[in-house]
Amino acid sequence: MASRRNGTIYTGVTSDLVRRVYEHRNSLTPGFATKYGCRLLVYYECHDSIRDAITRERQIKKWERVWKIRLIEGINPQWEDLYSLITGETGSPPPRG
């Protein structure tokens, strides 16, 4: 999740990506992503097990910021909101606050 292009980046793990992104987009849960306005889904990975997902999350969280930006821009150079891709919805990204 990101606040905007080259903005604050949040890395997390979930078993229900659509639900969790919805929560972030609507500031329904307190924490880092809400505090810093991380409402845009700019990158995600799917894993076969929660153990693999947690291992990858921990790995990415230790990375330097520039590495995270390269990872995002490797698949999403414009930092577009990918929420509609995972839900099939269309429309504008959430307001930035």
C-alpha positions, 0 to 999 in steps of 0.5 A, a space after each residue: 500500500 502507498 499514500 501516493 507515487 513515491 510516498 509512504 509505503 506500507 507492507 503487510 500480509 493478509 489471507 483476504 487481500 480484497 477485504 484488507 485493502 478495502 479496510 485501508 482505503 476506508 481507514 477502518 483500522 487504526 495503525 501505520 497505514 491509516 496514520 500515513 494515508 496508505 490507501 493505494 494498492 500499488 503492489 501485491 504477491 500471492 503465496 501458497 502458504 501463510 508461512 511463505 507470505 509472512 517470510 516474504 513480508 519480513 524480507 521486504 520490510 527489511 529492504 531499503 526504500 529504493 529496493 521497494 520502489 524498484 519492486 513496485 515500479 517493476 510491475 507498476 511503473 505509474 503506481 496505479 491503484 490495483 484495487 480494481 484489478 483484484 475486485 473487477 471494479 472500475 472508478 477513481 482511486 480513493 481521496 488522499 487525505 
